[in-house]
Amino acid sequence: MAMNGQLLFQDANSPIMENMIMFHDYAMLVVMMIMVLITYMIIFMTKNNYINRFMLESQFIEIIWTVLPVFFLIFLALPSLKILYLSDEMNSPMMTIKILGHQWYWSYEYDDFKSINFDSFMSNNDILNFRLLDVDNRLILPYNNQIRMLISSTDVIHSFAMPSMGIKVDAIPGRLNQISMFMKRPGL
């Protein structure tokens, strides 16, 4: 659960979120390497007295500052694309949940069972100390099962998110968005 003043990610509850956290750490490592390299070059250039400041062109330097960023972008793009395609993969879901966004509340419908419908409203601020993060009727999901969610809206654009699952889907009126998820443990 998200806490006030939290700086890091929530505990991962799905393989996709674990991959996203590992990619974030990997991307930060690449960014730190770039920052150290640029800082070293700036310090070296300011301390060096033997540089030709009137040199107008150098083919070797232009090749380096063109090819080096391409390699950094490839190192970031390949794992990112892998996570993108893994998150869109759908492997025979055990159940389907329809989610409709309304102004100020969400509607959930379990169609695989005896057509269970319910609405979920935000709780009052006085009841719990999870301000704007808790609802009166929570969505109950099984773990260790593949789940498909169909998400849409009735009025305006909404955003359905489960950060510990690595899920954020826009609910758009007239459009049916689909996402798959797999929970590893009970609770968020």
N, C-alpha and C positions, 0 to 999 in steps of 0.2 A: 504494500500500500504506500502511496506517496505521502511523505511527511513534509511539514512546513520547514523550509530552509534546506531541503535536500539538494546536494550538488551532483551526485552521481546518478546512474541509472537505477531503476528498481530491480529487484531480484528477478532474473529471467525465469519464465515459466514455460518456455517453448524453445525448440531447437532453432527456430528462426531468430528469436531475440538473442540467444546465445551467439549466433553467427553475427548479428548486428553489433553486439558489444565487442566481439573480437575484431570486427572490421573497424570499429571506431578506434580501438587501441592501435591497430595497425596503421590507420590513417594518421593518427597523432604521432606515431613514430616517424612516418615519412615526412610529415610537416616539421617535426623537430629537426630531422636531418637537413632539410632544406634551410631552416632558420640558422642552424649552426654553420652550414656552408656559406651562406650569404654574410653572416656576421664575421666569419673568418676572412672572407674576401674583402669586406669593407675595412676591417682593421689592417689587413695586409696592404691594401692600396693606400691607406692614409699614412702608414709608417714607412712605406718603401720610398727611398729617395732616388732609386735607379730606374724609374719608369719614364718612358717617353710620352709626355703629355700631349705632344703634337702629332701623334700617329692618328691618321684619319680612318684607316680601315685595316682589318686583319681577317682574312678568310677563315683561319683556324678558330679564332674566338667566336665568330658568327656561327660556325658549324656547332661549336660546343653549346652556346646558349640557345640554339634551336633544337638540337637533338636531346640534350639533357632534360628539359621539361617534358618532351614527348615520352621519355622513359618513365618519368615520375607519374605522368598521367596514365600510362599503361599499367603501372604498378597499382594505381588506385582503381582503374576502371574494371580490370578483370575480376577481382573479388567482389566488387559492387554488383556487377552483372550476374555473377553466380548467385548471390543472395536474392537479387531481384527475381530470377527465374525459379529459385527454390521456393520463394514465398508465394508464387503464383501457381505452383503445382497442386493438382487436386487428385488425391488417391482414394477412390471409393469411400466417400464419407459415411459414417454410421448414422448421422442424423443431420437434418437441415433445420435451421432456425431463420424465420423471417423477421426482420427488424425494420420498423417504420419510425422515422423521426417526425415528431410533431413539435409545434412551438411549445417549449417548456417541458416536454416529457417524451419518453420513448415507449413504443408498443412492441411487444415480443409475441411471437406465435410459434409454438412447437407443432409442426404438422405431422411428424412421424408417429406421434402418439394419438391420443384422443382429442386432437385439436385444442391444445391449451393456449389460451390468450390471456395476457395481462398487460397493464400499463405500469410504467415505472416513473414516479415523480421524485424530484429532489426533496431530501429531508429538511426539516426546519433547522436553523442554526442553533437553536436552544437544546435540541435532543442530544446530539453528539458533537464532539469537538473536531470532526473532519469537515470543516467548512467547505461547502459546495462540492464535496467529493463523495457523499453518501446518498443513497436513494431508499425509498420505502420498500419497494419490491425488487430484489436483486435478480439478475439473470443467473440461473443455475445451470452449470455445464458439467458434463462428465469428463473425467480425465482419462488418459491413455486411450482415447478414441479420436478418430479424425472427424472434425465437425465442419460443416459448410454453413456459411452465413450469407443470406441474401438481404441486402441493405438498400433501402430507398427512403424517400421523404414524401410527405403529403403537402407541404407548404413552401418552405424555403430550404436552402442548403444547410445541412447539419454535418457535424463531424463525429463519427462513432470511433472511439479509441479505447484500446486496452493496452496501456504502455508496457506492462510486464509480459505481454504476449507478443509485442512488436507489431501491433495492428493499429492502423489508422485508416479509415475509409470514409470518403465523403458520401453523404446521403443526399442525392440530388433528385428533385421531383421529376417524374417521368423516366427515370433511368434506374435500372436494377444492377447494382454492383455486387460482386460475389467475392468472397474471401474464404480461405481454408485455414484451419488452425488445429493444433495438436497440443493439448495441455499435458505436462509431465507430472504435475503434482496437484493436489486439491488446494483451492484458495488462490487468491491473487496477491 
